[in-house]
Amino acid sequence: MKKTLVLLGIVMVCITKLSAQKIDSMMGLYAEDFQQEKIYIHFDKSIYNKGETIWFKAYVMTGVDLSEYSKNFYVDWFDDQGKLLNHTTAPMFESSARGQFIIPEKYTGKLIHAKAYTNWMLNFDTAFLYNKDLRVDQPIANGAKSKVEKSVVTIQFFPEAGDLIGGVNQRVAFLATNQYAISAKVTGAIKNSKNVLIDSFATDHDGMGTFSFDVDSKETYTANWVDEYGVPHSNNLPIMRPSAATIQVQSLKNKILFVVKRSGDAAENFKTINAIAHMNQHEVYKSRVNLAVKTSGVGEIPTKDLPTGILQITLFDANWVPIAERVVFVNNDQYHFDPELHVVEKALRARGKNRIDVYVPDSVISNMSVAITDADLLNDGSNTIISQMLLQGDIKGYINNPAYYFSSD
């Protein structure tokens, strides 16, 4: 069973008024000459001791293709206080690079933070640079007690497409986490200014969930909720736009169904809505939704022939001013192949020689790395090269366990 990802948030585009032709021209230019790079780093393990060497191999892509923009790869290594420890430069070959960093013998921190990038990536939003925390195991002194901090849970609300819009039925996503960005379970209720119950909510997966309600432009709304420790909280829902338009999407087999809605008293510029969908900076869909008479209209985006990844749907008003954007994850399951592993030599004694041959189909051009680690050590599989390149690398902010959405359980 495939997992469904609740995408939280909105990425708004430039608010300058543009014509349809100029938008098409700009998107074509960016798709042709200004593709953004994405990075995944394969480290040799997840936990290190001080004095050990961190070995890595990096992979750089643009969209679903190998990157041809960069010739050098950079990694900045920081301690857990944000102090720069070292800067690594490595040449790139076939869109990958390799290198290492030796953890200082007297290092006292519990984490090493790696920030990786290319010069080309610095031309874009730095939020998309690669960041990774690596754990450093430190001995505990005899008699020392681990400090247990009280967990503080907070919640964020994300109206679908970015804003609460008065006069429409709208879906709102939420994310509950503690101070370490670890997901938390919560339950709660939405009430209006008259303390009338509007809807209830509860976390569904990894601190996330959704609820829907009819938004009254003359009302304000409060979320009263309780965290997993029984502590009560209260938050106001995001500020409402009394009159505008929004989008609601649903992922179905081979297509995405979207519904465009406007407020009943919306201005004339919200009565003709232009929708553009793009993936990896390539336009894949365009339509016009007429809301002159009705307050809602539907559309379908075919996804059968799209690559797996993030699809961005942007709404423009009649003057081609962007008003809302929704990101959707498309999973067409065409991102893996099945290699064969053959054990040629097997030796379980200390420093015994083992040889394993890896075979891939003749039709697959591969660039691989292999890490040999102690099976008893913690293996961090929360973000793989697949989930990084096809999901996390295209989303601002943190996704907890992105590899979950590519599992088949």
C-alpha positions in Angstrom: 0.0 0.0 0.0 1.5 3.4 -1.0 1.7 6.1 1.6 0.0 9.5 1.2 2.1 12.5 2.1 0.4 15.4 3.7 2.4 18.3 2.3 2.5 21.2 4.7 3.0 24.8 3.5 3.1 27.0 0.5 5.7 28.4 -1.8 4.5 31.6 -3.3 6.0 32.8 -6.6 6.9 36.3 -7.7 3.9 38.6 -7.4 4.7 40.8 -10.4 1.9 40.9 -12.9 2.8 38.8 -16.0 1.2 37.7 -19.2 0.6 34.1 -20.0 3.2 34.3 -22.8 5.8 35.8 -20.5 5.2 33.1 -17.9 5.6 30.4 -20.5 8.8 32.0 -21.8 10.3 32.4 -18.3 9.5 28.7 -17.4 11.0 27.5 -20.7 14.1 29.6 -20.0 14.5 28.2 -16.4 13.9 24.6 -17.6 16.5 24.9 -20.3 19.3 26.9 -18.6 18.6 27.3 -14.9 17.8 23.9 -13.4 18.4 23.6 -9.7 20.8 21.0 -8.4 20.0 18.5 -5.6 22.4 16.6 -3.5 22.4 13.3 -1.7 25.4 12.1 0.3 26.1 8.5 1.1 28.1 8.4 4.4 29.9 5.2 5.4 27.8 5.0 8.6 25.5 6.9 10.9 27.4 7.0 14.2 31.1 7.8 14.7 33.7 8.0 17.4 36.0 10.9 17.9 39.1 10.5 15.9 37.4 8.4 13.3 37.2 9.3 9.6 33.9 10.2 8.0 33.9 8.8 4.4 31.3 10.0 1.9 30.3 9.9 -1.7 28.0 12.6 -3.0 25.5 12.5 -5.9 24.3 15.7 -7.7 21.2 15.8 -10.0 19.0 18.4 -11.7 15.4 17.1 -11.8 15.7 13.4 -12.8 19.0 13.9 -14.7 22.6 14.0 -13.8 23.9 17.5 -13.3 26.2 19.0 -15.8 26.5 22.4 -14.2 29.2 21.9 -11.5 32.8 20.8 -11.5 33.5 21.0 -7.8 31.7 19.9 -4.7 32.0 21.5 -1.2 31.2 20.4 2.3 31.4 22.6 5.4 31.8 20.6 8.7 30.4 22.3 11.9 30.4 21.3 15.5 27.1 21.1 17.4 27.5 24.8 18.4 27.7 26.0 14.8 31.5 26.5 14.7 33.2 25.7 11.4 35.6 22.8 11.8 36.8 22.3 8.3 36.0 22.9 4.6 36.2 20.1 2.1 36.6 20.6 -1.7 36.3 17.6 -4.0 36.3 17.4 -7.8 33.2 16.0 -9.5 33.2 13.2 -12.0 30.0 11.8 -13.6 27.9 14.1 -11.3 29.4 12.7 -8.1 32.2 13.4 -5.7 33.9 11.7 -2.8 36.0 12.7 0.2 36.5 12.4 3.9 36.8 14.4 7.2 38.6 13.3 10.3 36.8 14.0 13.6 39.2 15.7 16.0 40.6 13.3 18.7 39.5 15.7 21.4 36.1 16.5 20.0 33.5 16.8 22.8 30.3 17.4 20.9 27.6 14.9 20.2 27.0 15.9 16.6 28.8 16.8 13.5 26.8 18.9 11.0 27.6 18.7 7.3 26.4 21.3 4.9 27.0 20.5 1.3 26.6 22.5 -1.9 28.0 23.5 -5.3 28.7 27.1 -6.5 25.7 26.7 -8.8 23.4 26.0 -5.9 24.4 29.3 -4.3 22.6 31.1 -7.1 19.3 29.8 -5.7 17.5 29.7 -2.3 20.0 28.4 0.3 17.2 26.5 2.0 17.8 23.8 -0.6 21.4 23.2 0.3 22.1 19.7 1.7 22.2 19.5 5.5 22.9 16.4 7.6 23.6 15.8 11.3 25.9 12.9 12.1 26.0 11.5 15.6 29.3 11.3 17.5 29.3 8.7 20.4 30.8 10.1 23.6 31.6 8.1 26.7 29.5 8.7 29.8 31.5 9.4 32.9 31.0 7.0 35.8 28.2 8.1 38.0 27.0 10.7 35.6 23.3 11.0 35.0 21.8 11.8 31.7 19.9 15.1 31.8 16.2 14.6 30.9 14.6 17.8 29.5 10.9 18.3 29.6 9.4 17.9 26.2 7.7 21.1 24.9 5.2 20.4 22.1 4.1 23.1 19.6 1.7 22.9 16.7 1.6 24.6 13.3 -1.4 25.0 11.0 -1.2 25.0 7.2 -4.4 25.9 5.3 -4.3 24.2 1.9 -2.7 26.5 -0.7 -1.5 28.8 2.0 -4.3 31.0 3.3 -7.7 30.6 5.1 -10.2 31.9 2.6 -13.6 33.2 3.9 -16.7 31.7 2.4 -15.3 28.4 1.3 -15.0 24.9 2.7 -11.3 24.4 3.3 -8.9 21.7 4.4 -6.2 22.6 7.0 -3.2 20.5 7.7 -1.2 20.6 11.0 2.1 19.4 12.3 2.9 18.8 16.0 6.5 18.6 17.1 8.6 19.0 20.2 11.6 21.3 20.6 13.8 18.8 18.8 11.6 18.6 15.7 10.4 15.1 16.7 6.8 14.4 15.9 4.2 14.4 18.8 0.7 13.1 19.2 -2.1 15.6 19.9 -5.9 15.8 20.0 -8.0 18.9 19.9 -11.0 20.9 18.8 -11.6 24.0 16.6 -14.0 26.6 18.1 -15.2 29.9 16.8 -15.4 33.2 18.7 -18.7 32.2 20.3 -17.0 29.0 21.6 -19.1 26.8 19.3 -17.4 23.5 18.3 -16.6 23.6 14.6 -14.5 20.4 14.2 -12.2 18.1 16.1 -8.8 16.8 15.1 -6.1 14.3 16.0 -2.7 13.3 14.7 -2.7 10.6 12.0 1.0 10.0 11.2 4.3 11.5 12.4 2.6 14.4 14.2 0.5 15.3 11.1 -3.2 15.4 10.3 -5.9 17.3 8.6 -9.4 18.7 9.2 -11.9 20.6 7.1 -14.5 23.2 7.9 -16.6 26.0 6.3 -14.7 29.2 6.9 -16.9 32.2 7.9 -15.3 35.5 6.9 -16.9 37.2 9.9 -15.4 34.7 12.5 -12.1 34.0 14.1 -11.1 30.4 15.1 -9.1 28.9 18.0 -7.6 25.5 18.3 -7.8 24.0 21.9 -5.6 20.9 22.1 -3.8 18.5 24.4 -0.4 17.0 23.8 0.7 13.4 24.5 1.8 14.4 28.0 -1.7 15.8 28.9 -0.7 19.4 28.8 -3.4 21.7 27.4 -2.7 24.4 24.8 -4.5 27.0 22.8 -3.6 28.6 19.4 -5.3 30.9 17.0 -5.7 29.6 13.4 -3.9 31.6 10.8 -5.2 35.0 9.7 -8.0 34.8 7.2 -8.4 36.4 3.8 -12.0 37.4 3.7 -12.4 37.2 -0.1 -10.1 35.4 -2.5 -9.7 32.0 -4.2 -7.9 28.7 -3.3 -7.3 25.2 -4.6 -7.9 21.7 -3.1 -6.3 18.6 -4.6 -6.7 14.9 -4.4 -4.3 12.3 -5.8 -5.9 9.5 -7.7 -4.6 6.7 -10.0 -2.9 8.3 -13.0 -4.3 11.8 -12.3 -4.6 14.6 -9.8 -8.1 16.0 -9.3 -8.2 19.7 -8.3 -11.0 22.0 -7.2 -10.7 25.7 -7.5 -12.9 27.7 -5.1 -13.6 31.4 -4.6 -15.5 33.4 -2.0 -19.1 34.3 -3.0 -18.3 38.0 -2.9 -14.9 37.7 -4.6 -13.7 40.5 -6.8 -13.8 40.2 -10.6 -10.2 39.2 -10.9 -11.0 36.0 -9.0 -13.7 34.9 -11.4 -11.3 33.7 -14.1 -8.5 31.5 -12.6 -5.5 30.3 -14.6 -3.8 27.1 -13.3 -0.3 26.0 -14.3 1.4 22.8 -13.1 5.1 22.3 -13.4 7.6 19.6 -12.4 11.4 20.1 -12.2 10.7 23.6 -13.7 9.0 22.1 -16.8 5.4 23.1 -17.5 3.3 19.9 -17.7 -0.3 21.3 -17.5 -2.2 24.6 -18.1 -5.9 25.4 -17.9 -8.4 28.2 -17.3 -11.2 27.8 -14.8 -14.3 30.0 -15.3 -15.8 31.0 -12.0 -18.0 33.9 -13.3 -21.2 32.1 -12.4 -20.2 29.2 -10.1 -18.0 29.6 -7.1 -16.0 26.4 -7.8 -14.6 24.5 -10.8 -12.7 21.3 -11.3 -9.8 20.1 -13.4 -7.7 16.9 -13.9 -4.0 16.7 -14.4 -2.8 13.5 -16.0 0.2 12.0 -14.1 0.6 8.6 -15.8 3.6 9.7 -17.9 5.2 12.0 -15.3 8.4 11.1 -13.4 8.2 10.6 -9.7 8.6 13.8 -7.8 7.1 17.1 -6.7 4.4 18.7 -8.8 3.7 22.4 -8.2 0.3 23.8 -9.1 0.1 27.6 -9.2 -3.1 29.6 -9.4 -3.1 33.0 -11.2 -6.0 35.4 -11.2 -7.5 37.0 -14.4 -4.6 39.5 -14.4 -2.0 36.7 -14.2 -1.0 37.6 -10.6 -0.2 34.4 -8.6 -2.6 33.9 -5.7 -2.0 30.4 -4.4 0.2 27.4 -4.8 -0.1 23.7 -3.9 2.6 21.1 -4.0 1.7 17.4 -4.6 3.9 14.4 -4.5 3.5 12.1 -7.6 4.8 8.5 -7.1 4.9 6.5 -10.3 7.4 4.0 -8.9 9.9 4.1 -11.8 12.9 5.0 -9.8 14.5 1.7 -8.9 16.1 -1.4 -10.4 16.9 -4.8 -9.0 20.7 -5.6 -8.8 22.0 -9.1 -8.1 24.6 -9.7 -5.3 26.9 -12.7 -5.5 29.1 -13.7 -2.6 32.4 -14.8 -4.2 34.5 -15.0 -1.0 33.1 -15.2 2.5 35.3 -15.0 5.7 33.9 -14.3 9.1 37.2 -14.2 10.9 38.8 -10.9 12.0 40.1 -9.0 9.0 39.0 -11.9 6.8 38.7 -11.2 3.1 35.1 -11.0 1.7 34.3 -10.4 -1.9 30.8 -9.6 -3.2 30.1 -8.9 -6.9 27.2 -6.6 -7.8 25.5 -7.1 -11.2 23.0 -4.6 -12.7 20.9 -5.0 -15.9 22.8 -4.1 -19.1 20.3 -1.4 -19.8 21.0 0.5 -16.6 23.8 3.0 -16.4 24.8 3.0 -12.7 27.0 5.0 -10.4 27.1 3.3 -7.0 28.7 3.3 -3.6 28.8 0.6 -1.0 29.2 1.0 2.8 30.4 -1.9 5.0 29.4 -1.4 8.6 28.7 -3.3 11.8 25.2 -4.7 11.6 24.7 -4.1 15.3 25.2 -0.3 14.9 22.2 2.0 14.3 21.5 2.3 10.6 19.7 5.6 9.7 17.4 4.7 6.8 15.1 7.6 7.3 16.3 9.4 4.1 17.6 7.5 1.2 19.0 8.7 -2.2 15.5 8.1 -3.6 13.6 10.1 -0.9 16.2 12.9 -1.0 16.3 13.3 -4.8 12.6 12.9 -5.4 11.0 14.5 -2.3 13.1 16.1 0.4 15.4 17.9 -2.0 12.4 19.8 -3.5 10.7 20.8 -0.3 11.7 23.6 2.0 12.0 22.6 5.7 12.2 19.3 7.4 10.3 16.1 6.5 10.5 13.5 9.2 11.4 10.1 7.8 10.9 10.9 4.1 11.8 7.3 3.1 8.5 6.2 4.7 6.6 7.5 1.6 8.6 5.2 -0.7 8.1 2.0 1.4 5.6 -0.7 0.3 4.4 -1.8 3.7 
